[in-house]
Amino acid sequence: MNVVIHGVAILDPATEPATYRKSPIGAFLSILTALIYGVSPIDLIIDIIPLFGWADDVAVVSTLLVLAWHLIKKRKRKLTATMTRP
């Protein structure tokens, strides 16, 4: 049974086992690492140095989030290709 909530289809893994997939573990780990690094006092460049201390935080967190986004898009393309095969 599929449920549509605000235009997003939620697939039930019990009735749709061939189309149900979890998010890639790499994307989850990338987002988790970005959150931990963002709040962690341990940095590549200490935050006491103006601008450079924050710049490394922005660079690392944004890189990890872009990586997660690409992994999710790759999984979505793979699922779409699998579902459209006859």
PyMOL Python script that loads the backbone (N, CA, C, O; Angstrom):
from pymol import cmd

cmd.read_pdbstr("""\
ATOM      1  N   MET A   1       0.848  -1.180   0.000  1.00  0.00           N
ATOM      2  CA  MET A   1       0.000   0.000   0.000  1.00  0.00           C
ATOM      3  C   MET A   1       0.889   1.237   0.000  1.00  0.00           C
ATOM      4  O   MET A   1       1.740   1.391   0.875  1.00  0.00           O
ATOM      5  N   ASN A   2       0.698   2.101  -0.959  1.00  0.00           N
ATOM      6  CA  ASN A   2       1.448   3.344  -1.029  1.00  0.00           C
ATOM      7  C   ASN A   2       0.605   4.474  -0.466  1.00  0.00           C
ATOM      8  O   ASN A   2      -0.602   4.534  -0.703  1.00  0.00           O
ATOM      9  N   VAL A   3       1.227   5.355   0.265  1.00  0.00           N
ATOM     10  CA  VAL A   3       0.553   6.494   0.863  1.00  0.00           C
ATOM     11  C   VAL A   3       1.172   7.754   0.281  1.00  0.00           C
ATOM     12  O   VAL A   3       2.394   7.841   0.154  1.00  0.00           O
ATOM     13  N   VAL A   4       0.346   8.730  -0.074  1.00  0.00           N
ATOM     14  CA  VAL A   4       0.845   9.993  -0.587  1.00  0.00           C
ATOM     15  C   VAL A   4       0.589  11.068   0.458  1.00  0.00           C
ATOM     16  O   VAL A   4      -0.552  11.327   0.840  1.00  0.00           O
ATOM     17  N   ILE A   5       1.676  11.693   0.916  1.00  0.00           N
ATOM     18  CA  ILE A   5       1.586  12.754   1.910  1.00  0.00           C
ATOM     19  C   ILE A   5       2.210  13.996   1.298  1.00  0.00           C
ATOM     20  O   ILE A   5       3.395  13.994   0.968  1.00  0.00           O
ATOM     21  N   HIS A   6       1.436  15.043   1.146  1.00  0.00           N
ATOM     22  CA  HIS A   6       1.880  16.307   0.566  1.00  0.00           C
ATOM     23  C   HIS A   6       2.596  16.092  -0.765  1.00  0.00           C
ATOM     24  O   HIS A   6       3.621  16.721  -1.025  1.00  0.00           O
ATOM     25  N   GLY A   7       2.071  15.223  -1.593  1.00  0.00           N
ATOM     26  CA  GLY A   7       2.627  14.993  -2.919  1.00  0.00           C
ATOM     27  C   GLY A   7       3.821  14.060  -2.961  1.00  0.00           C
ATOM     28  O   GLY A   7       4.381  13.838  -4.035  1.00  0.00           O
ATOM     29  N   VAL A   8       4.233  13.502  -1.816  1.00  0.00           N
ATOM     30  CA  VAL A   8       5.375  12.596  -1.775  1.00  0.00           C
ATOM     31  C   VAL A   8       4.861  11.189  -1.522  1.00  0.00           C
ATOM     32  O   VAL A   8       4.180  10.938  -0.527  1.00  0.00           O
ATOM     33  N   ALA A   9       5.187  10.279  -2.415  1.00  0.00           N
ATOM     34  CA  ALA A   9       4.740   8.896  -2.269  1.00  0.00           C
ATOM     35  C   ALA A   9       5.624   8.172  -1.265  1.00  0.00           C
ATOM     36  O   ALA A   9       6.848   8.172  -1.396  1.00  0.00           O
ATOM     37  N   ILE A  10       5.021   7.570  -0.287  1.00  0.00           N
ATOM     38  CA  ILE A  10       5.724   6.770   0.700  1.00  0.00           C
ATOM     39  C   ILE A  10       5.467   5.309   0.330  1.00  0.00           C
ATOM     40  O   ILE A  10       4.322   4.857   0.325  1.00  0.00           O
ATOM     41  N   LEU A  11       6.528   4.583   0.022  1.00  0.00           N
ATOM     42  CA  LEU A  11       6.387   3.197  -0.388  1.00  0.00           C
ATOM     43  C   LEU A  11       6.409   2.288   0.831  1.00  0.00           C
ATOM     44  O   LEU A  11       7.249   2.442   1.718  1.00  0.00           O
ATOM     45  N   ASP A  12       5.506   1.367   0.866  1.00  0.00           N
ATOM     46  CA  ASP A  12       5.456   0.384   1.941  1.00  0.00           C
ATOM     47  C   ASP A  12       6.338  -0.795   1.554  1.00  0.00           C
ATOM     48  O   ASP A  12       6.070  -1.439   0.541  1.00  0.00           O
ATOM     49  N   PRO A  13       7.385  -1.103   2.326  1.00  0.00           N
ATOM     50  CA  PRO A  13       8.288  -2.177   1.943  1.00  0.00           C
ATOM     51  C   PRO A  13       7.628  -3.549   1.958  1.00  0.00           C
ATOM     52  O   PRO A  13       8.126  -4.471   1.313  1.00  0.00           O
ATOM     53  N   ALA A  14       6.526  -3.708   2.674  1.00  0.00           N
ATOM     54  CA  ALA A  14       5.855  -5.003   2.719  1.00  0.00           C
ATOM     55  C   ALA A  14       5.148  -5.310   1.399  1.00  0.00           C
ATOM     56  O   ALA A  14       5.092  -6.466   0.979  1.00  0.00           O
ATOM     57  N   THR A  15       4.609  -4.283   0.746  1.00  0.00           N
ATOM     58  CA  THR A  15       3.878  -4.516  -0.500  1.00  0.00           C
ATOM     59  C   THR A  15       4.687  -4.156  -1.733  1.00  0.00           C
ATOM     60  O   THR A  15       4.349  -4.589  -2.834  1.00  0.00           O
ATOM     61  N   GLU A  16       5.735  -3.382  -1.577  1.00  0.00           N
ATOM     62  CA  GLU A  16       6.558  -2.951  -2.706  1.00  0.00           C
ATOM     63  C   GLU A  16       8.030  -3.284  -2.436  1.00  0.00           C
ATOM     64  O   GLU A  16       8.851  -2.366  -2.424  1.00  0.00           O
ATOM     65  N   PRO A  17       8.403  -4.544  -2.220  1.00  0.00           N
ATOM     66  CA  PRO A  17       9.782  -4.856  -1.867  1.00  0.00           C
ATOM     67  C   PRO A  17      10.790  -4.560  -2.966  1.00  0.00           C
ATOM     68  O   PRO A  17      11.958  -4.303  -2.676  1.00  0.00           O
ATOM     69  N   ALA A  18      10.360  -4.592  -4.225  1.00  0.00           N
ATOM     70  CA  ALA A  18      11.295  -4.369  -5.320  1.00  0.00           C
ATOM     71  C   ALA A  18      11.651  -2.897  -5.480  1.00  0.00           C
ATOM     72  O   ALA A  18      12.710  -2.587  -6.025  1.00  0.00           O
ATOM     73  N   THR A  19      10.804  -1.985  -5.025  1.00  0.00           N
ATOM     74  CA  THR A  19      11.066  -0.565  -5.211  1.00  0.00           C
ATOM     75  C   THR A  19      11.511   0.134  -3.936  1.00  0.00           C
ATOM     76  O   THR A  19      11.887   1.305  -3.981  1.00  0.00           O
ATOM     77  N   TYR A  20      11.478  -0.545  -2.816  1.00  0.00           N
ATOM     78  CA  TYR A  20      11.852   0.089  -1.555  1.00  0.00           C
ATOM     79  C   TYR A  20      13.360   0.007  -1.358  1.00  0.00           C
ATOM     80  O   TYR A  20      13.933  -1.081  -1.416  1.00  0.00           O
ATOM     81  N   ARG A  21      13.993   1.119  -1.132  1.00  0.00           N
ATOM     82  CA  ARG A  21      15.424   1.158  -0.852  1.00  0.00           C
ATOM     83  C   ARG A  21      15.685   2.188   0.229  1.00  0.00           C
ATOM     84  O   ARG A  21      15.024   3.224   0.301  1.00  0.00           O
ATOM     85  N   LYS A  22      16.650   1.883   1.059  1.00  0.00           N
ATOM     86  CA  LYS A  22      17.064   2.841   2.081  1.00  0.00           C
ATOM     87  C   LYS A  22      17.984   3.882   1.456  1.00  0.00           C
ATOM     88  O   LYS A  22      18.514   3.686   0.362  1.00  0.00           O
ATOM     89  N   SER A  23      18.164   4.988   2.166  1.00  0.00           N
ATOM     90  CA  SER A  23      19.126   5.989   1.722  1.00  0.00           C
ATOM     91  C   SER A  23      20.523   5.387   1.818  1.00  0.00           C
ATOM     92  O   SER A  23      20.771   4.528   2.665  1.00  0.00           O
ATOM     93  N   PRO A  24      21.437   5.829   0.959  1.00  0.00           N
ATOM     94  CA  PRO A  24      22.785   5.276   1.008  1.00  0.00           C
ATOM     95  C   PRO A  24      23.456   5.574   2.346  1.00  0.00           C
ATOM     96  O   PRO A  24      23.338   6.677   2.879  1.00  0.00           O
ATOM     97  N   ILE A  25      24.157   4.583   2.878  1.00  0.00           N
ATOM     98  CA  ILE A  25      24.815   4.751   4.182  1.00  0.00           C
ATOM     99  C   ILE A  25      25.889   5.836   4.107  1.00  0.00           C
ATOM    100  O   ILE A  25      26.140   6.533   5.091  1.00  0.00           O
ATOM    101  N   GLY A  26      26.521   5.979   2.943  1.00  0.00           N
ATOM    102  CA  GLY A  26      27.532   7.023   2.788  1.00  0.00           C
ATOM    103  C   GLY A  26      26.955   8.414   2.944  1.00  0.00           C
ATOM    104  O   GLY A  26      27.604   9.296   3.507  1.00  0.00           O
ATOM    105  N   ALA A  27      25.737   8.624   2.448  1.00  0.00           N
ATOM    106  CA  ALA A  27      25.087   9.925   2.585  1.00  0.00           C
ATOM    107  C   ALA A  27      24.755  10.197   4.046  1.00  0.00           C
ATOM    108  O   ALA A  27      24.948  11.309   4.540  1.00  0.00           O
ATOM    109  N   PHE A  28      24.257   9.178   4.731  1.00  0.00           N
ATOM    110  CA  PHE A  28      23.948   9.334   6.157  1.00  0.00           C
ATOM    111  C   PHE A  28      25.213   9.661   6.950  1.00  0.00           C
ATOM    112  O   PHE A  28      25.203  10.561   7.789  1.00  0.00           O
ATOM    113  N   LEU A  29      26.291   8.939   6.690  1.00  0.00           N
ATOM    114  CA  LEU A  29      27.544   9.186   7.408  1.00  0.00           C
ATOM    115  C   LEU A  29      28.123  10.553   7.072  1.00  0.00           C
ATOM    116  O   LEU A  29      28.702  11.210   7.937  1.00  0.00           O
ATOM    117  N   SER A  30      27.973  10.985   5.828  1.00  0.00           N
ATOM    118  CA  SER A  30      28.460  12.298   5.425  1.00  0.00           C
ATOM    119  C   SER A  30      27.716  13.415   6.158  1.00  0.00           C
ATOM    120  O   SER A  30      28.335  14.365   6.639  1.00  0.00           O
ATOM    121  N   ILE A  31      26.399  13.302   6.242  1.00  0.00           N
ATOM    122  CA  ILE A  31      25.603  14.309   6.957  1.00  0.00           C
ATOM    123  C   ILE A  31      25.924  14.287   8.443  1.00  0.00           C
ATOM    124  O   ILE A  31      26.061  15.343   9.061  1.00  0.00           O
ATOM    125  N   LEU A  32      26.043  13.111   9.019  1.00  0.00           N
ATOM    126  CA  LEU A  32      26.384  12.990  10.434  1.00  0.00           C
ATOM    127  C   LEU A  32      27.755  13.591  10.727  1.00  0.00           C
ATOM    128  O   LEU A  32      27.924  14.298  11.720  1.00  0.00           O
ATOM    129  N   THR A  33      28.730  13.312   9.869  1.00  0.00           N
ATOM    130  CA  THR A  33      30.070  13.871  10.041  1.00  0.00           C
ATOM    131  C   THR A  33      30.052  15.391   9.920  1.00  0.00           C
ATOM    132  O   THR A  33      30.740  16.081  10.672  1.00  0.00           O
ATOM    133  N   ALA A  34      29.267  15.917   8.978  1.00  0.00           N
ATOM    134  CA  ALA A  34      29.166  17.372   8.818  1.00  0.00           C
ATOM    135  C   ALA A  34      28.583  18.014  10.071  1.00  0.00           C
ATOM    136  O   ALA A  34      29.057  19.061  10.510  1.00  0.00           O
ATOM    137  N   LEU A  35      27.557  17.392  10.647  1.00  0.00           N
ATOM    138  CA  LEU A  35      26.967  17.940  11.876  1.00  0.00           C
ATOM    139  C   LEU A  35      27.943  17.898  13.039  1.00  0.00           C
ATOM    140  O   LEU A  35      28.065  18.863  13.793  1.00  0.00           O
ATOM    141  N   ILE A  36      28.637  16.778  13.180  1.00  0.00           N
ATOM    142  CA  ILE A  36      29.594  16.646  14.285  1.00  0.00           C
ATOM    143  C   ILE A  36      30.744  17.634  14.109  1.00  0.00           C
ATOM    144  O   ILE A  36      31.142  18.291  15.071  1.00  0.00           O
ATOM    145  N   TYR A  37      31.283  17.750  12.897  1.00  0.00           N
ATOM    146  CA  TYR A  37      32.387  18.674  12.660  1.00  0.00           C
ATOM    147  C   TYR A  37      31.945  20.120  12.868  1.00  0.00           C
ATOM    148  O   TYR A  37      32.712  20.940  13.372  1.00  0.00           O
ATOM    149  N   GLY A  38      30.722  20.429  12.484  1.00  0.00           N
ATOM    150  CA  GLY A  38      30.222  21.799  12.631  1.00  0.00           C
ATOM    151  C   GLY A  38      30.124  22.253  14.074  1.00  0.00           C
ATOM    152  O   GLY A  38      30.327  23.433  14.360  1.00  0.00           O
ATOM    153  N   VAL A  39      29.818  21.347  14.990  1.00  0.00           N
ATOM    154  CA  VAL A  39      29.669  21.735  16.394  1.00  0.00           C
ATOM    155  C   VAL A  39      30.881  21.368  17.237  1.00  0.00           C
ATOM    156  O   VAL A  39      30.946  21.735  18.411  1.00  0.00           O
ATOM    157  N   SER A  40      31.830  20.661  16.669  1.00  0.00           N
ATOM    158  CA  SER A  40      32.998  20.206  17.407  1.00  0.00           C
ATOM    159  C   SER A  40      33.993  21.345  17.630  1.00  0.00           C
ATOM    160  O   SER A  40      34.192  22.179  16.747  1.00  0.00           O
ATOM    161  N   PRO A  41      34.611  21.381  18.797  1.00  0.00           N
ATOM    162  CA  PRO A  41      35.644  22.397  19.028  1.00  0.00           C
ATOM    163  C   PRO A  41      36.969  22.034  18.345  1.00  0.00           C
ATOM    164  O   PRO A  41      37.874  22.867  18.288  1.00  0.00           O
ATOM    165  N   ILE A  42      37.097  20.823  17.833  1.00  0.00           N
ATOM    166  CA  ILE A  42      38.314  20.395  17.146  1.00  0.00           C
ATOM    167  C   ILE A  42      38.177  20.776  15.670  1.00  0.00           C
ATOM    168  O   ILE A  42      37.234  20.355  15.000  1.00  0.00           O
ATOM    169  N   ASP A  43      39.124  21.576  15.170  1.00  0.00           N
ATOM    170  CA  ASP A  43      39.073  22.089  13.802  1.00  0.00           C
ATOM    171  C   ASP A  43      40.415  21.890  13.114  1.00  0.00           C
ATOM    172  O   ASP A  43      41.431  21.643  13.763  1.00  0.00           O
ATOM    173  N   LEU A  44      40.403  22.002  11.785  1.00  0.00           N
ATOM    174  CA  LEU A  44      41.659  22.023  11.040  1.00  0.00           C
ATOM    175  C   LEU A  44      42.410  23.310  11.323  1.00  0.00           C
ATOM    176  O   LEU A  44      43.623  23.293  11.535  1.00  0.00           O
ATOM    177  N   ILE A  45      41.699  24.421  11.328  1.00  0.00           N
ATOM    178  CA  ILE A  45      42.256  25.732  11.681  1.00  0.00           C
ATOM    179  C   ILE A  45      41.424  26.249  12.848  1.00  0.00           C
ATOM    180  O   ILE A  45      40.197  26.293  12.761  1.00  0.00           O
ATOM    181  N   ILE A  46      42.073  26.637  13.930  1.00  0.00           N
ATOM    182  CA  ILE A  46      41.320  27.044  15.126  1.00  0.00           C
ATOM    183  C   ILE A  46      40.471  28.281  14.841  1.00  0.00           C
ATOM    184  O   ILE A  46      40.842  29.129  14.029  1.00  0.00           O
ATOM    185  N   ASP A  47      39.334  28.372  15.517  1.00  0.00           N
ATOM    186  CA  ASP A  47      38.384  29.458  15.279  1.00  0.00           C
ATOM    187  C   ASP A  47      38.840  30.795  15.855  1.00  0.00           C
ATOM    188  O   ASP A  47      38.185  31.811  15.624  1.00  0.00           O
ATOM    189  N   ILE A  48      39.923  30.819  16.582  1.00  0.00           N
ATOM    190  CA  ILE A  48      40.417  32.085  17.143  1.00  0.00           C
ATOM    191  C   ILE A  48      40.942  32.982  16.026  1.00  0.00           C
ATOM    192  O   ILE A  48      40.855  34.206  16.121  1.00  0.00           O
ATOM    193  N   ILE A  49      41.486  32.382  14.974  1.00  0.00           N
ATOM    194  CA  ILE A  49      41.993  33.155  13.835  1.00  0.00           C
ATOM    195  C   ILE A  49      40.783  33.664  13.048  1.00  0.00           C
ATOM    196  O   ILE A  49      40.016  32.862  12.516  1.00  0.00           O
ATOM    197  N   PRO A  50      40.602  34.982  12.969  1.00  0.00           N
ATOM    198  CA  PRO A  50      39.420  35.520  12.305  1.00  0.00           C
ATOM    199  C   PRO A  50      39.319  35.085  10.841  1.00  0.00           C
ATOM    200  O   PRO A  50      40.322  35.034  10.128  1.00  0.00           O
ATOM    201  N   LEU A  51      38.131  34.782  10.415  1.00  0.00           N
ATOM    202  CA  LEU A  51      37.746  34.372   9.070  1.00  0.00           C
ATOM    203  C   LEU A  51      38.328  33.016   8.646  1.00  0.00           C
ATOM    204  O   LEU A  51      37.582  32.170   8.153  1.00  0.00           O
ATOM    205  N   PHE A  52      39.603  32.790   8.819  1.00  0.00           N
ATOM    206  CA  PHE A  52      40.187  31.509   8.396  1.00  0.00           C
ATOM    207  C   PHE A  52      39.674  30.356   9.247  1.00  0.00           C
ATOM    208  O   PHE A  52      39.482  29.248   8.746  1.00  0.00           O
ATOM    209  N   GLY A  53      39.453  30.610  10.518  1.00  0.00           N
ATOM    210  CA  GLY A  53      38.929  29.572  11.402  1.00  0.00           C
ATOM    211  C   GLY A  53      37.514  29.159  11.013  1.00  0.00           C
ATOM    212  O   GLY A  53      37.157  27.986  11.119  1.00  0.00           O
ATOM    213  N   TRP A  54      36.720  30.104  10.569  1.00  0.00           N
ATOM    214  CA  TRP A  54      35.348  29.789  10.161  1.00  0.00           C
ATOM    215  C   TRP A  54      35.312  29.274   8.727  1.00  0.00           C
ATOM    216  O   TRP A  54      34.433  28.489   8.371  1.00  0.00           O
ATOM    217  N   ALA A  55      36.256  29.709   7.908  1.00  0.00           N
ATOM    218  CA  ALA A  55      36.273  29.303   6.505  1.00  0.00           C
ATOM    219  C   ALA A  55      36.486  27.796   6.368  1.00  0.00           C
ATOM    220  O   ALA A  55      35.883  27.162   5.502  1.00  0.00           O
ATOM    221  N   ASP A  56      37.335  27.223   7.211  1.00  0.00           N
ATOM    222  CA  ASP A  56      37.531  25.777   7.108  1.00  0.00           C
ATOM    223  C   ASP A  56      36.278  25.024   7.532  1.00  0.00           C
ATOM    224  O   ASP A  56      35.968  23.970   6.976  1.00  0.00           O
ATOM    225  N   ASP A  57      35.555  25.561   8.517  1.00  0.00           N
ATOM    226  CA  ASP A  57      34.293  24.932   8.919  1.00  0.00           C
ATOM    227  C   ASP A  57      33.297  24.940   7.763  1.00  0.00           C
ATOM    228  O   ASP A  57      32.662  23.925   7.475  1.00  0.00           O
ATOM    229  N   VAL A  58      33.166  26.069   7.116  1.00  0.00           N
ATOM    230  CA  VAL A  58      32.235  26.199   5.997  1.00  0.00           C
ATOM    231  C   VAL A  58      32.652  25.271   4.858  1.00  0.00           C
ATOM    232  O   VAL A  58      31.804  24.616   4.251  1.00  0.00           O
ATOM    233  N   ALA A  59      33.941  25.210   4.565  1.00  0.00           N
ATOM    234  CA  ALA A  59      34.424  24.369   3.465  1.00  0.00           C
ATOM    235  C   ALA A  59      34.182  22.889   3.733  1.00  0.00           C
ATOM    236  O   ALA A  59      33.700  22.171   2.858  1.00  0.00           O
ATOM    237  N   VAL A  60      34.514  22.430   4.933  1.00  0.00           N
ATOM    238  CA  VAL A  60      34.362  21.006   5.256  1.00  0.00           C
ATOM    239  C   VAL A  60      32.888  20.613   5.298  1.00  0.00           C
ATOM    240  O   VAL A  60      32.496  19.606   4.708  1.00  0.00           O
ATOM    241  N   VAL A  61      32.077  21.399   5.990  1.00  0.00           N
ATOM    242  CA  VAL A  61      30.653  21.062   6.117  1.00  0.00           C
ATOM    243  C   VAL A  61      29.954  21.115   4.764  1.00  0.00           C
ATOM    244  O   VAL A  61      29.164  20.226   4.447  1.00  0.00           O
ATOM    245  N   SER A  62      30.228  22.139   3.962  1.00  0.00           N
ATOM    246  CA  SER A  62      29.567  22.224   2.656  1.00  0.00           C
ATOM    247  C   SER A  62      30.030  21.099   1.729  1.00  0.00           C
ATOM    248  O   SER A  62      29.225  20.581   0.955  1.00  0.00           O
ATOM    249  N   THR A  63      31.286  20.716   1.786  1.00  0.00           N
ATOM    250  CA  THR A  63      31.777  19.608   0.966  1.00  0.00           C
ATOM    251  C   THR A  63      31.098  18.300   1.349  1.00  0.00           C
ATOM    252  O   THR A  63      30.713  17.523   0.475  1.00  0.00           O
ATOM    253  N   LEU A  64      30.951  18.052   2.634  1.00  0.00           N
ATOM    254  CA  LEU A  64      30.293  16.831   3.089  1.00  0.00           C
ATOM    255  C   LEU A  64      28.814  16.808   2.701  1.00  0.00           C
ATOM    256  O   LEU A  64      28.290  15.758   2.329  1.00  0.00           O
ATOM    257  N   LEU A  65      28.145  17.946   2.783  1.00  0.00           N
ATOM    258  CA  LEU A  65      26.730  18.004   2.403  1.00  0.00           C
ATOM    259  C   LEU A  65      26.545  17.822   0.895  1.00  0.00           C
ATOM    260  O   LEU A  65      25.589  17.177   0.465  1.00  0.00           O
ATOM    261  N   VAL A  66      27.448  18.382   0.092  1.00  0.00           N
ATOM    262  CA  VAL A  66      27.379  18.186  -1.357  1.00  0.00           C
ATOM    263  C   VAL A  66      27.634  16.720  -1.694  1.00  0.00           C
ATOM    264  O   VAL A  66      26.984  16.168  -2.581  1.00  0.00           O
ATOM    265  N   LEU A  67      28.569  16.089  -0.998  1.00  0.00           N
ATOM    266  CA  LEU A  67      28.827  14.664  -1.209  1.00  0.00           C
ATOM    267  C   LEU A  67      27.578  13.840  -0.906  1.00  0.00           C
ATOM    268  O   LEU A  67      27.226  12.942  -1.671  1.00  0.00           O
ATOM    269  N   ALA A  68      26.913  14.140   0.201  1.00  0.00           N
ATOM    270  CA  ALA A  68      25.685  13.423   0.555  1.00  0.00           C
ATOM    271  C   ALA A  68      24.620  13.630  -0.511  1.00  0.00           C
ATOM    272  O   ALA A  68      23.923  12.686  -0.882  1.00  0.00           O
ATOM    273  N   TRP A  69      24.490  14.850  -1.003  1.00  0.00           N
ATOM    274  CA  TRP A  69      23.495  15.152  -2.032  1.00  0.00           C
ATOM    275  C   TRP A  69      23.773  14.346  -3.299  1.00  0.00           C
ATOM    276  O   TRP A  69      22.848  13.803  -3.905  1.00  0.00           O
ATOM    277  N   HIS A  70      25.043  14.265  -3.702  1.00  0.00           N
ATOM    278  CA  HIS A  70      25.398  13.492  -4.892  1.00  0.00           C
ATOM    279  C   HIS A  70      25.133  12.004  -4.699  1.00  0.00           C
ATOM    280  O   HIS A  70      24.673  11.341  -5.628  1.00  0.00           O
ATOM    281  N   LEU A  71      25.407  11.471  -3.527  1.00  0.00           N
ATOM    282  CA  LEU A  71      25.147  10.054  -3.265  1.00  0.00           C
ATOM    283  C   LEU A  71      23.649   9.744  -3.327  1.00  0.00           C
ATOM    284  O   LEU A  71      23.243   8.703  -3.843  1.00  0.00           O
ATOM    285  N   ILE A  72      22.842  10.651  -2.800  1.00  0.00           N
ATOM    286  CA  ILE A  72      21.389  10.443  -2.835  1.00  0.00           C
ATOM    287  C   ILE A  72      20.873  10.539  -4.266  1.00  0.00           C
ATOM    288  O   ILE A  72      20.038   9.731  -4.674  1.00  0.00           O
ATOM    289  N   LYS A  73      21.361  11.521  -5.041  1.00  0.00           N
ATOM    290  CA  LYS A  73      20.943  11.652  -6.437  1.00  0.00           C
ATOM    291  C   LYS A  73      21.362  10.422  -7.249  1.00  0.00           C
ATOM    292  O   LYS A  73      20.614   9.965  -8.113  1.00  0.00           O
ATOM    293  N   LYS A  74      22.555   9.889  -6.973  1.00  0.00           N
ATOM    294  CA  LYS A  74      23.027   8.695  -7.679  1.00  0.00           C
ATOM    295  C   LYS A  74      22.117   7.511  -7.377  1.00  0.00           C
ATOM    296  O   LYS A  74      21.770   6.746  -8.277  1.00  0.00           O
ATOM    297  N   ARG A  75      21.724   7.355  -6.096  1.00  0.00           N
ATOM    298  CA  ARG A  75      20.826   6.259  -5.721  1.00  0.00           C
ATOM    299  C   ARG A  75      19.468   6.435  -6.384  1.00  0.00           C
ATOM    300  O   ARG A  75      18.855   5.463  -6.826  1.00  0.00           O
ATOM    301  N   LYS A  76      18.997   7.688  -6.453  1.00  0.00           N
ATOM    302  CA  LYS A  76      17.698   7.951  -7.064  1.00  0.00           C
ATOM    303  C   LYS A  76      17.723   7.622  -8.555  1.00  0.00           C
ATOM    304  O   LYS A  76      16.773   7.037  -9.074  1.00  0.00           O
ATOM    305  N   ARG A  77      18.816   7.996  -9.257  1.00  0.00           N
ATOM    306  CA  ARG A  77      18.943   7.665 -10.678  1.00  0.00           C
ATOM    307  C   ARG A  77      18.970   6.157 -10.884  1.00  0.00           C
ATOM    308  O   ARG A  77      18.363   5.638 -11.820  1.00  0.00           O
ATOM    309  N   LYS A  78      19.676   5.460 -10.004  1.00  0.00           N
ATOM    310  CA  LYS A  78      19.768   4.007 -10.107  1.00  0.00           C
ATOM    311  C   LYS A  78      18.393   3.367  -9.902  1.00  0.00           C
ATOM    312  O   LYS A  78      18.025   2.440 -10.624  1.00  0.00           O
ATOM    313  N   LEU A  79      17.640   3.856  -8.927  1.00  0.00           N
ATOM    314  CA  LEU A  79      16.298   3.334  -8.686  1.00  0.00           C
ATOM    315  C   LEU A  79      15.368   3.622  -9.853  1.00  0.00           C
ATOM    316  O   LEU A  79      14.582   2.761 -10.248  1.00  0.00           O
ATOM    317  N   THR A  80      15.451   4.817 -10.403  1.00  0.00           N
ATOM    318  CA  THR A  80      14.611   5.185 -11.528  1.00  0.00           C
ATOM    319  C   THR A  80      14.909   4.292 -12.727  1.00  0.00           C
ATOM    320  O   THR A  80      13.991   3.851 -13.419  1.00  0.00           O
ATOM    321  N   ALA A  81      16.184   4.025 -12.975  1.00  0.00           N
ATOM    322  CA  ALA A  81      16.575   3.159 -14.095  1.00  0.00           C
ATOM    323  C   ALA A  81      16.089   1.739 -13.855  1.00  0.00           C
ATOM    324  O   ALA A  81      15.673   1.066 -14.798  1.00  0.00           O
ATOM    325  N   THR A  82      16.133   1.273 -12.619  1.00  0.00           N
ATOM    326  CA  THR A  82      15.690  -0.068 -12.295  1.00  0.00           C
ATOM    327  C   THR A  82      14.181  -0.198 -12.433  1.00  0.00           C
ATOM    328  O   THR A  82      13.687  -1.226 -12.896  1.00  0.00           O
ATOM    329  N   MET A  83      13.447   0.829 -12.037  1.00  0.00           N
ATOM    330  CA  MET A  83      11.986   0.777 -12.069  1.00  0.00           C
ATOM    331  C   MET A  83      11.435   0.911 -13.483  1.00  0.00           C
ATOM    332  O   MET A  83      10.337   0.426 -13.754  1.00  0.00           O
ATOM    333  N   THR A  84      12.170   1.561 -14.396  1.00  0.00           N
ATOM    334  CA  THR A  84      11.656   1.760 -15.740  1.00  0.00           C
ATOM    335  C   THR A  84      11.993   0.615 -16.674  1.00  0.00           C
ATOM    336  O   THR A  84      11.504   0.587 -17.803  1.00  0.00           O
ATOM    337  N   ARG A  85      12.817  -0.332 -16.238  1.00  0.00           N
ATOM    338  CA  ARG A  85      13.121  -1.500 -17.067  1.00  0.00           C
ATOM    339  C   ARG A  85      11.901  -2.380 -17.194  1.00  0.00           C
ATOM    340  O   ARG A  85      11.135  -2.524 -16.241  1.00  0.00           O
ATOM    341  N   PRO A  86      11.707  -2.983 -18.382  1.00  0.00           N
ATOM    342  CA  PRO A  86      10.545  -3.870 -18.553  1.00  0.00           C
ATOM    343  C   PRO A  86      10.710  -5.179 -17.823  1.00  0.00           C
ATOM    344  O   PRO A  86       9.821  -6.029 -17.871  1.00  0.00           O
TER     345      PRO A  86
END
""", "prot")
cmd.dss("prot")
cmd.show_as("cartoon", "prot")
cmd.util.cbc("prot")
cmd.orient("prot")
